[in-house]
């Protein structure tokens, strides 16, 4: 599910906003609503997101905190593969230095 950048952006947007309709998600991730809808369908099948109908609009949210953690872990792992000191380790070093 994380092999596609649009799906990662959707998960990050939902992590920040809580719940969003398709049109708002499309604006946030800079994709067409139809494309976002297709990605959301795949994320729903994988039980990463859930949808709730409010009137004639469907609002999407992360199914649980594991989806959010999965993206964070993937980003952290990608930072490790780039070499050097990953950004998330620099933040920890700065906290320890100021303590």
N, CA, C and O atoms as a MOPAC input file, in Angstrom:
PM7 MOZYME 1SCF
protein

 N      0.80800 1    -1.20200 1     0.00000 1
 C      0.00000 1     0.00000 1     0.00000 1
 C      0.85800 1     1.27700 1     0.00000 1
 O      0.42700 1     2.32400 1    -0.48300 1
 N      2.04600 1     1.17600 1     0.53500 1
 C      2.90700 1     2.35900 1     0.62200 1
 C      3.81900 1     2.52000 1    -0.58400 1
 O      4.65200 1     3.42600 1    -0.60900 1
 N      3.67800 1     1.65900 1    -1.58000 1
 C      4.53100 1     1.74900 1    -2.75900 1
 C      4.14000 1     2.91600 1    -3.65700 1
 O      4.89600 1     3.28200 1    -4.55700 1
 N      2.98200 1     3.50000 1    -3.42700 1
 C      2.51600 1     4.60900 1    -4.24900 1
 C      2.56100 1     5.90900 1    -3.45000 1
 O      2.01600 1     5.98200 1    -2.34900 1
 N      3.20400 1     6.92400 1    -3.99700 1
 C      3.36500 1     8.20400 1    -3.30300 1
 C      2.02400 1     8.88000 1    -3.01200 1
 O      1.87500 1     9.52900 1    -1.97700 1
 N      1.06300 1     8.73600 1    -3.90000 1
 C     -0.25300 1     9.35000 1    -3.66200 1
 C     -0.92400 1     8.74100 1    -2.44200 1
 O     -1.52300 1     9.45900 1    -1.64200 1
 N     -0.82900 1     7.42300 1    -2.29200 1
 C     -1.43200 1     6.78700 1    -1.11500 1
 C     -0.73200 1     7.23100 1     0.16000 1
 O     -1.38600 1     7.42700 1     1.18500 1
 N      0.57000 1     7.38900 1     0.11600 1
 C      1.28900 1     7.88500 1     1.28900 1
 C      0.82700 1     9.29900 1     1.61500 1
 O      0.60900 1     9.62700 1     2.78100 1
 N      0.67700 1    10.13700 1     0.59500 1
 C      0.20000 1    11.51600 1     0.83000 1
 C     -1.21300 1    11.51800 1     1.40800 1
 O     -1.52400 1    12.32900 1     2.28000 1
 N     -2.05900 1    10.62700 1     0.93500 1
 C     -3.42500 1    10.52500 1     1.46100 1
 C     -3.37700 1    10.15900 1     2.94200 1
 O     -4.06900 1    10.76900 1     3.75700 1
 N     -2.57100 1     9.17400 1     3.28700 1
 C     -2.46900 1     8.75200 1     4.68700 1
 C     -1.93700 1     9.88700 1     5.55000 1
 O     -2.43900 1    10.11300 1     6.65100 1
 N     -0.92400 1    10.60400 1     5.06200 1
 C     -0.37800 1    11.73300 1     5.82600 1
 C     -1.42600 1    12.83300 1     6.00500 1
 O     -1.53100 1    13.42400 1     7.07900 1
 N     -2.19700 1    13.10400 1     4.95700 1
 C     -3.24200 1    14.12600 1     5.04700 1
 C     -4.30600 1    13.72900 1     6.06600 1
 O     -4.76600 1    14.56600 1     6.84300 1
 N     -4.69500 1    12.46100 1     6.06400 1
 C     -5.69200 1    11.99700 1     7.02300 1
 C     -5.13200 1    11.97900 1     8.43600 1
 O     -5.86700 1    12.21000 1     9.39600 1
 N     -3.84900 1    11.70800 1     8.57300 1
 C     -3.21500 1    11.72200 1     9.89200 1
 C     -3.26400 1    13.12800 1    10.48600 1
 O     -3.48400 1    13.29200 1    11.68600 1
 N     -3.05700 1    14.13700 1     9.64700 1
 C     -3.06300 1    15.52400 1    10.11900 1
 C     -4.46800 1    16.06500 1    10.34900 1
 O     -4.70200 1    16.81900 1    11.29300 1
 N     -5.40500 1    15.67600 1     9.48000 1
 C     -6.73100 1    16.29300 1     9.50400 1
 C     -7.80400 1    15.48400 1    10.20800 1
 O     -8.85300 1    16.03300 1    10.54800 1
 N     -7.58400 1    14.23200 1    10.43000 1
 C     -8.60800 1    13.41000 1    11.06800 1
 C     -9.53300 1    12.77000 1    10.06000 1
 O     -9.47100 1    11.56100 1     9.83600 1
 N    -10.39300 1    13.57100 1     9.44700 1
 C    -11.28800 1    13.02900 1     8.41900 1
 C    -11.47200 1    14.07500 1     7.33500 1
 O    -11.53700 1    15.27300 1     7.60900 1
 N    -11.55400 1    13.59900 1     6.09400 1
 C    -11.70000 1    14.49300 1     4.94400 1
 C    -12.54800 1    13.83700 1     3.86800 1
 O    -12.53200 1    12.61500 1     3.72200 1
 N    -13.29900 1    14.65400 1     3.10300 1
 C    -14.00600 1    14.10400 1     1.94000 1
 C    -13.04100 1    13.98100 1     0.75800 1
 O    -11.94800 1    14.54500 1     0.78400 1
 N    -13.44200 1    13.25200 1    -0.26200 1
 C    -12.59100 1    12.99900 1    -1.42200 1
 C    -12.11800 1    14.29700 1    -2.07200 1
 O    -10.93500 1    14.43500 1    -2.38400 1
 N    -13.01900 1    15.24100 1    -2.27800 1
 C    -12.63100 1    16.47900 1    -2.97100 1
 C    -11.55300 1    17.24300 1    -2.20700 1
 O    -10.62700 1    17.78000 1    -2.81400 1
 N    -11.66500 1    17.29600 1    -0.90100 1
 C    -10.64500 1    17.99100 1    -0.10000 1
 C     -9.32400 1    17.22000 1    -0.13500 1
 O     -8.26000 1    17.82700 1    -0.25700 1
 N     -9.38000 1    15.90100 1    -0.03100 1
 C     -8.17000 1    15.09000 1    -0.14400 1
 C     -7.49400 1    15.31100 1    -1.49300 1
 O     -6.26900 1    15.40300 1    -1.57000 1
 N     -8.29200 1    15.39600 1    -2.55300 1
 C     -7.74100 1    15.61500 1    -3.89200 1
 C     -6.96800 1    16.93000 1    -3.94500 1
 O     -5.89500 1    16.98900 1    -4.54500 1
 N     -7.49200 1    17.96800 1    -3.33400 1
 C     -6.79000 1    19.25500 1    -3.30700 1
 C     -5.49900 1    19.16400 1    -2.50200 1
 O     -4.47200 1    19.71400 1    -2.89900 1
 N     -5.55500 1    18.47400 1    -1.38200 1
 C     -4.37800 1    18.36400 1    -0.50800 1
 C     -3.25200 1    17.60200 1    -1.19500 1
 O     -2.09000 1    17.99400 1    -1.08900 1
 N     -3.57600 1    16.52800 1    -1.89200 1
 C     -2.54000 1    15.69700 1    -2.52800 1
 C     -2.28700 1    16.08100 1    -3.99300 1
 O     -1.47400 1    15.45300 1    -4.67000 1
 N     -2.98300 1    17.10600 1    -4.47100 1
 C     -2.79400 1    17.62800 1    -5.83300 1
 C     -3.03300 1    16.57100 1    -6.90200 1
 O     -2.24000 1    16.41500 1    -7.83100 1
 N     -4.13500 1    15.85300 1    -6.75400 1
 C     -4.54400 1    14.84400 1    -7.73100 1
 C     -6.02200 1    15.02700 1    -8.04500 1
 O     -6.74800 1    15.69100 1    -7.30500 1
 N     -6.45500 1    14.43600 1    -9.14100 1
 C     -7.86900 1    14.49700 1    -9.52700 1
 C     -8.70400 1    13.68400 1    -8.53500 1
 O     -8.25000 1    12.65200 1    -8.04200 1
 N     -9.92800 1    14.14700 1    -8.24300 1
 C    -10.79300 1    13.39300 1    -7.32200 1
 C    -11.00000 1    11.93500 1    -7.75000 1
 O    -11.06100 1    11.05100 1    -6.89500 1
 N    -11.10600 1    11.67200 1    -9.04000 1
 C    -11.29400 1    10.29400 1    -9.50500 1
 C    -10.09000 1     9.42200 1    -9.15500 1
 O    -10.24600 1     8.26700 1    -8.75900 1
 N     -8.89100 1     9.98000 1    -9.30200 1
 C     -7.67700 1     9.22200 1    -8.96600 1
 C     -7.60300 1     8.96400 1    -7.46300 1
 O     -7.25200 1     7.86500 1    -7.03300 1
 N     -7.93400 1     9.98000 1    -6.66800 1
 C     -7.92000 1     9.83000 1    -5.20500 1
 C     -8.95100 1     8.79700 1    -4.78300 1
 O     -8.70400 1     7.99700 1    -3.88000 1
 N    -10.09400 1     8.81500 1    -5.43000 1
 C    -11.14300 1     7.84600 1    -5.11500 1
 C    -10.66000 1     6.41400 1    -5.37800 1
 O    -10.96300 1     5.50800 1    -4.60200 1
 N     -9.92000 1     6.21000 1    -6.45500 1
 C     -9.37400 1     4.88200 1    -6.75200 1
 C     -8.36500 1     4.44400 1    -5.68200 1
 O     -8.36400 1     3.28700 1    -5.26200 1
 N     -7.51900 1     5.36500 1    -5.25100 1
 C     -6.55400 1     5.04300 1    -4.19900 1
 C     -7.26400 1     4.74400 1    -2.88000 1
 O     -6.87700 1     3.83000 1    -2.15300 1
 N     -8.30000 1     5.51800 1    -2.57800 1
 C     -9.05900 1     5.28900 1    -1.34700 1
 C     -9.73300 1     3.91700 1    -1.36900 1
 O     -9.82000 1     3.24800 1    -0.33900 1
 N    -10.20700 1     3.50200 1    -2.53600 1
 C    -10.82600 1     2.18200 1    -2.64200 1
 C     -9.81300 1     1.08800 1    -2.28400 1
 O    -10.15200 1     0.13500 1    -1.58100 1
 N     -8.58600 1     1.22200 1    -2.75900 1
 C     -7.54600 1     0.24300 1    -2.43000 1
 C     -7.20300 1     0.29500 1    -0.94700 1
 O     -7.00500 1    -0.74300 1    -0.31500 1
 N     -7.13400 1     1.49000 1    -0.39600 1
 C     -6.82600 1     1.63400 1     1.02800 1
 C     -7.95600 1     1.07100 1     1.89100 1
 O     -7.70600 1     0.52200 1     2.96400 1
 N     -9.19400 1     1.20700 1     1.42400 1
 C    -10.32200 1     0.61600 1     2.16000 1
 C    -10.25400 1    -0.89700 1     2.13000 1
 O    -10.48900 1    -1.54800 1     3.14800 1
 N     -9.93300 1    -1.47200 1     0.96500 1
 C     -9.82200 1    -2.93300 1     0.86300 1
 C     -8.73600 1    -3.47200 1     1.78700 1
 O     -8.86000 1    -4.57100 1     2.32700 1
 N     -7.67200 1    -2.69400 1     1.96400 1
 C     -6.58100 1    -3.09900 1     2.84700 1
 C     -6.86900 1    -2.73000 1     4.30300 1
 O     -6.05200 1    -2.99000 1     5.18600 1
 N     -8.01900 1    -2.13100 1     4.54700 1
 C     -8.45300 1    -1.71200 1     5.88100 1
 C     -7.51100 1    -0.70000 1     6.52400 1
 O     -7.30200 1    -0.69800 1     7.73700 1
 N     -6.94900 1     0.16100 1     5.67500 1
 C     -6.10300 1     1.25200 1     6.16300 1
 C     -6.97000 1     2.47100 1     6.47000 1
 O     -6.69600 1     3.20800 1     7.41700 1
 N     -8.01600 1     2.68200 1     5.67000 1
 C     -8.95200 1     3.77900 1     5.90000 1
 C    -10.36900 1     3.24000 1     6.01000 1
 O    -10.67400 1     2.13600 1     5.55800 1
 N    -11.22100 1     4.04400 1     6.62100 1
 C    -12.65000 1     3.74700 1     6.66900 1
 C    -13.39900 1     4.96500 1     6.15500 1
 O    -12.87100 1     6.07700 1     6.15400 1
 N    -14.62400 1     4.74700 1     5.72100 1
 C    -15.45000 1     5.83500 1     5.20500 1
 C    -16.73000 1     5.92600 1     6.01500 1
 O    -17.27500 1     4.91900 1     6.46700 1
 N    -17.20300 1     7.16300 1     6.19000 1
 C    -18.47900 1     7.38600 1     6.86100 1
 C    -19.28600 1     8.35700 1     6.02100 1
 O    -18.80500 1     9.42600 1     5.64400 1
 N    -20.49800 1     7.97500 1     5.73900 1
 C    -21.39200 1     8.78700 1     4.92300 1
 C    -22.03300 1     9.86900 1     5.78800 1
 O    -22.59700 1     9.57700 1     6.84200 1
 N    -21.94200 1    11.11600 1     5.33800 1
 C    -22.62600 1    12.23700 1     5.99100 1
 C    -23.38300 1    12.96600 1     4.89800 1
 O    -22.80000 1    13.72000 1     4.11900 1
 N    -24.68300 1    12.73500 1     4.84600 1
 C    -25.47300 1    13.29800 1     3.75600 1
 C    -25.07500 1    12.63500 1     2.45600 1
 O    -25.09200 1    11.40900 1     2.34100 1
 N    -24.71400 1    13.45500 1     1.47100 1
 C    -24.30900 1    12.88300 1     0.18300 1
 C    -22.78300 1    12.84100 1     0.01900 1
 O    -22.28300 1    12.62000 1    -1.08300 1
 N    -22.05800 1    13.05100 1     1.10200 1
 C    -20.58700 1    13.03200 1     1.04700 1
 C    -20.02900 1    11.92500 1     1.93200 1
 O    -20.55500 1    11.63800 1     3.00800 1
 N    -18.96300 1    11.31800 1     1.45700 1
 C    -18.25900 1    10.30700 1     2.24100 1
 C    -17.00400 1    10.94600 1     2.82800 1
 O    -16.22800 1    11.58100 1     2.11400 1
 N    -16.81700 1    10.77400 1     4.11500 1
 C    -15.62700 1    11.27700 1     4.80100 1
 C    -14.74000 1    10.08400 1     5.13600 1
 O    -15.20300 1     9.06300 1     5.64400 1
 N    -13.46800 1    10.24000 1     4.84200 1
 C    -12.49700 1     9.17500 1     5.08000 1
 C    -11.62000 1     9.51400 1     6.26300 1
 O    -11.31300 1    10.67900 1     6.51900 1
 N    -11.21800 1     8.47100 1     6.98600 1
 C    -10.28300 1     8.63300 1     8.10300 1
 C     -9.44200 1     7.37100 1     8.18000 1
 O     -9.78700 1     6.33900 1     7.60500 1
 N     -8.33400 1     7.47000 1     8.90000 1
 C     -7.50800 1     6.28800 1     9.09400 1
 C     -8.26000 1     5.28900 1     9.94800 1
 O     -8.94700 1     5.67000 1    10.89600 1
 N     -8.13800 1     4.03600 1     9.62500 1
 C     -8.86100 1     2.98700 1    10.34700 1
 C     -8.37400 1     2.85800 1    11.78300 1
 O     -9.15500 1     2.55600 1    12.68500 1
 N     -7.07200 1     3.08900 1    11.99400 1
 C     -6.50400 1     2.98300 1    13.34100 1
 C     -5.13500 1     3.64800 1    13.35600 1
 O     -4.64700 1     4.10900 1    12.32400 1
 N     -4.52800 1     3.69200 1    14.51700 1
 C     -3.22700 1     4.36000 1    14.65400 1
 C     -2.10000 1     3.59000 1    13.96800 1
 O     -1.02600 1     4.14800 1    13.74200 1
 N     -2.32500 1     2.32700 1    13.63600 1
 C     -1.28400 1     1.52100 1    12.99500 1
 C     -0.96100 1     2.02200 1    11.59400 1
 O      0.19200 1     1.96500 1    11.16800 1
 N     -1.96600 1     2.51100 1    10.87500 1
 C     -1.72900 1     3.04500 1     9.53000 1
 C     -0.80700 1     4.25800 1     9.59500 1
 O      0.11200 1     4.39000 1     8.78600 1
 N     -1.04900 1     5.12200 1    10.53900 1
 C     -0.20500 1     6.29900 1    10.72500 1
 C      1.21000 1     5.89200 1    11.11000 1
 O      2.17800 1     6.44300 1    10.58600 1
 N      1.33800 1     4.94300 1    12.01100 1
 C      2.65100 1     4.47400 1    12.45000 1
 C      3.39800 1     3.78700 1    11.31100 1
 O      4.61900 1     3.89900 1    11.20100 1
 N      2.65600 1     3.07900 1    10.46700 1
 C      3.25900 1     2.39000 1     9.33700 1
 C      3.93400 1     3.39400 1     8.39600 1
 O      5.04000 1     3.14600 1     7.91500 1
 N      3.28100 1     4.51100 1     8.13700 1
 C      3.86700 1     5.53400 1     7.27200 1
 C      5.08100 1     6.16500 1     7.94400 1
 O      6.10800 1     6.37400 1     7.29700 1
 N      4.97400 1     6.46800 1     9.23300 1
 C      6.11600 1     7.03700 1     9.95200 1
 C      7.31100 1     6.10300 1     9.90000 1
 O      8.43400 1     6.53900 1     9.64800 1
 N      7.07500 1     4.82900 1    10.13500 1
 C      8.15800 1     3.84500 1    10.09800 1
 C      8.77800 1     3.75300 1     8.70700 1
 O      9.99600 1     3.63700 1     8.58000 1
 N      7.96300 1     3.80400 1     7.67900 1
 C      8.47200 1     3.73100 1     6.31100 1
 C      9.33700 1     4.95300 1     5.99000 1
 O     10.38100 1     4.83400 1     5.34800 1
 N      8.89100 1     6.12400 1     6.44100 1
 C      9.67600 1     7.34600 1     6.21900 1
 C     10.99000 1     7.26800 1     6.96900 1
 O     12.03800 1     7.61300 1     6.42100 1
 N     10.95100 1     6.81900 1     8.21600 1
 C     12.18400 1     6.68300 1     9.00100 1
 C     13.14100 1     5.70400 1     8.32800 1
 O     14.34200 1     5.96700 1     8.25900 1
 N     12.63000 1     4.58300 1     7.83400 1
 C     13.48200 1     3.60900 1     7.16700 1
 C     14.08900 1     4.19800 1     5.90300 1
 O     15.26500 1     3.97500 1     5.61600 1
 N     13.30300 1     4.94000 1     5.15500 1
 C     13.82200 1     5.57000 1     3.93900 1
 C     14.93300 1     6.56000 1     4.27600 1
 O     15.91900 1     6.65000 1     3.54400 1
 N     14.78800 1     7.30700 1     5.37800 1
 C     15.83900 1     8.23700 1     5.80100 1
 C     17.12900 1     7.48300 1     6.12300 1
 O     18.21700 1     7.98000 1     5.83200 1
 N     17.02800 1     6.30300 1     6.71400 1
 C     18.21000 1     5.49800 1     7.01800 1
 C     18.92000 1     5.04900 1     5.74400 1
 O     20.14900 1     4.97600 1     5.70700 1
 N     18.15800 1     4.75300 1     4.71700 1
 C     18.75800 1     4.24400 1     3.48800 1
 C     19.46600 1     5.33300 1     2.68500 1
 O     20.21800 1     5.02500 1     1.76100 1
 N     19.23600 1     6.60300 1     3.02600 1
 C     19.87400 1     7.70100 1     2.30000 1
 C     21.30700 1     7.94300 1     2.74700 1
 O     22.06200 1     8.63500 1     2.06400 1
 N     21.68600 1     7.38400 1     3.88000 1
 C     23.03300 1     7.59600 1     4.41000 1
 C     23.07900 1     8.81500 1     5.31000 1
 O     22.15400 1     9.62800 1     5.30800 1
 N     24.12800 1     8.94300 1     6.06400 1
 C     24.24600 1    10.06200 1     6.99200 1
 C     23.34700 1     9.86200 1     8.19600 1
 O     22.83200 1     8.76900 1     8.43000 1
 N     23.16600 1    10.93100 1     8.95500 1
 C     22.31600 1    10.88700 1    10.14500 1
 C     20.88900 1    11.23900 1     9.73500 1
 O     20.63900 1    12.34700 1     9.26100 1
 N     19.95400 1    10.31300 1     9.91300 1
 C     18.56000 1    10.59200 1     9.53700 1
 C     17.98700 1    11.76900 1    10.32900 1
 O     18.37800 1    12.01200 1    11.47100 1
 N     17.07200 1    12.47800 1     9.71800 1
 C     16.46000 1    13.65300 1    10.33400 1
 C     15.83500 1    13.32700 1    11.68400 1
 O     15.95700 1    14.11800 1    12.61900 1
 N     15.16900 1    12.18200 1    11.81100 1
 C     14.51600 1    11.85700 1    13.08200 1
 C     15.53900 1    11.59100 1    14.17900 1
 O     15.20500 1    11.71700 1    15.35700 1
 N     16.76200 1    11.22900 1    13.84000 1
 C     17.81500 1    11.07200 1    14.85400 1
 C     18.41300 1    12.41700 1    15.23900 1
 O     18.83300 1    12.60900 1    16.38100 1
 N     18.45300 1    13.34900 1    14.29400 1
 C     18.96200 1    14.69100 1    14.60100 1
 C     18.08300 1    15.36600 1    15.63400 1
 O     18.59200 1    16.06500 1    16.51000 1
 N     16.79300 1    15.17600 1    15.55300 1
 C     15.87500 1    15.77200 1    16.52700 1
 C     16.12800 1    15.19500 1    17.91400 1
 O     16.10800 1    15.92500 1    18.90500 1
 N     16.36900 1    13.88000 1    17.98900 1
 C     16.66800 1    13.24400 1    19.28600 1
 C     17.98000 1    13.75400 1    19.84600 1
 O     18.08700 1    13.98200 1    21.05100 1
 N     18.99300 1    13.94000 1    18.98800 1
 C     20.29800 1    14.43300 1    19.44100 1
 C     20.17300 1    15.84100 1    19.98700 1
 O     20.79500 1    16.17100 1    20.99600 1
 N     19.37600 1    16.67600 1    19.33400 1
 C     19.18700 1    18.05300 1    19.78900 1
 C     18.49800 1    18.08800 1    21.14600 1
 O     18.83700 1    18.91200 1    21.99500 1
 N     17.52200 1    17.18800 1    21.35500 1
 C     16.83200 1    17.13800 1    22.65700 1
 C     17.79100 1    16.72700 1    23.76400 1
 O     17.77300 1    17.30000 1    24.85300 1
 N     18.64000 1    15.72100 1    23.48100 1
 C     19.58100 1    15.26800 1    24.49800 1
 C     20.62100 1    16.34500 1    24.81400 1
 O     21.02600 1    16.49800 1    25.96700 1
 N     21.05000 1    17.08400 1    23.80500 1
 C     22.06800 1    18.11000 1    24.00300 1
 C     21.54300 1    19.26900 1    24.85400 1
 O     22.29200 1    19.88300 1    25.61500 1
 N     20.24100 1    19.55900 1    24.71600 1
 C     19.68500 1    20.69000 1    25.47000 1
 C     19.26600 1    20.28900 1    26.88100 1
 O     18.97300 1    21.15600 1    27.70400 1
 N     19.23300 1    18.99300 1    27.17300 1
 C     18.79600 1    18.53100 1    28.50300 1
 C     19.89000 1    18.65000 1    29.53000 1
 O     19.68500 1    18.30500 1    30.69400 1

